Amino acid sequence: MYMKKDPGEAWEQLRASRATPPGRAESGARRKTYAAALEQAEQMFRAAAVVTPATRPLQIFYGLSQAGRAIAAAAVDLKGEDWRLEGHGIKASGFDKPFPDIEIRTEAATSRGSFVRLSQLLASPLWGREPVRLEDAWDLLPVNLDYPLTTRNRHPALLVDERGIHEEPHPMVHAPVWDIPDWVIDAGSREGLASFFSNYPGLAEHHDCVRTGVDNRPDFTRYAQGGGGGLVVSWNMPTGSVPAEERRQYLRSLARNHGGAWFFVPAIAPMERPPHLLMAWWAVIYTLSMLARYDPAVWAGLIGVDGNRHAVPIEALLKRAIDFLPALIAATLEEVTS
């Protein structure tokens, strides 16, 4: 559901782009960096696919890091030497804490670190010294929907299905929003739904949702298998009655792209706005790679399936990183060069 292109096709697209690099990577040092960084990224991801979780986060992170250098080299908004990245720009600490409570911080906005520069390029937030908990960043990733780290009430990324937007001009856009968790559906009230949506800036701007019954309760549709469900949400178009494509683009402006699918992403404290999903992936994969590298004994315990309940979620995340990130990298390259 969450990926429109398989990783092999995504790598083919990325490899093909090296003959005529996009954006500002068309010549000179930027072209050389673009080609070399993408080659290293692809090799890192292919290496990650044949090792176990003991070292897999290291290969995935450094593959993602090199892809980030290619993105910066091609970005039309990075001029002069601003495309050159130095260091990580992000830090993880608290490896002695429970796994969900590991802390992630970013460097200052003046840093040339990869995470900082790419976040600025992609209009994704930095949060500085006040930490983001790993669990909060974990729940931002659509692929983690079925792999919670704790039993808390979650605020996951919510899939918006734009396929049903009808072609005739209309002053509103209607679309189903999916992956709303059980605790919201069970509450069943418009007030509870509005409170939940308030964490999602794109959804907080909605006009209404489909209602049913004398008490106007939201008309949720539950999944036939597994937890959660969805409902149809509507937004007023700021420009009045417009064709389908304009309504679709407006809806996308409120959401975040994940390799071809679109999601409403929450703004988690201390972030002031939702992160770009590439940067959410970056924060999580970086943290796992640093844990594996600098505290290998703790990491070995976490990935032990016989004794740790986080082992399978970690395995699943790392596998899905190999499957999903190439398409997201390709989509991000298109975003920064269009």
Salt bridges, closest charged atoms under 4 A:
GLU39 OE1 - ARG15 NH1 3.50
GLU39 OE1 - ARG18 NH1 2.75
GLU42 OE1 - ARG15 NH1 3.11
GLU42 OE2 - ARG46 NH2 2.75
GLU81 OE1 - ARG84 NE 2.43
GLU86 OE2 - ARG112 NE 3.47
ASP101 OD1 - ARG133 NH2 2.73
GLU103 OE1 - ARG105 NH1 3.09
GLU135 OE1 - ARG133 NH2 2.73
GLU135 OE2 - ARG152 NE 3.29
ASP136 OD1 - ARG133 NH1 3.45
ASP136 OD1 - ARG152 NH1 2.62
ASP139 OD2 - ARG152 NH2 2.85
ASP139 OD1 - ARG154 NH2 2.69
ASP161 OD2 - ARG163 NH2 2.86
GLU162 OE2 - ARG252 NH2 2.57
GLU168 OE1 - HIS166 ND1 3.26
ASP182 OD1 - ARG222 NH1 3.01
ASP186 OD1 - ARG222 NH2 2.52
ASP208 OD1 - ARG190 NH2 3.14
ASP208 OD2 - ARG211 NH1 2.37
ASP215 OD2 - ARG217 NE 3.78
GLU245 OE1 - ARG248 NH1 2.83
ASP323 OD2 - LYS319 NZ 3.12
GLU335 OE1 - HIS276 NE2 2.94
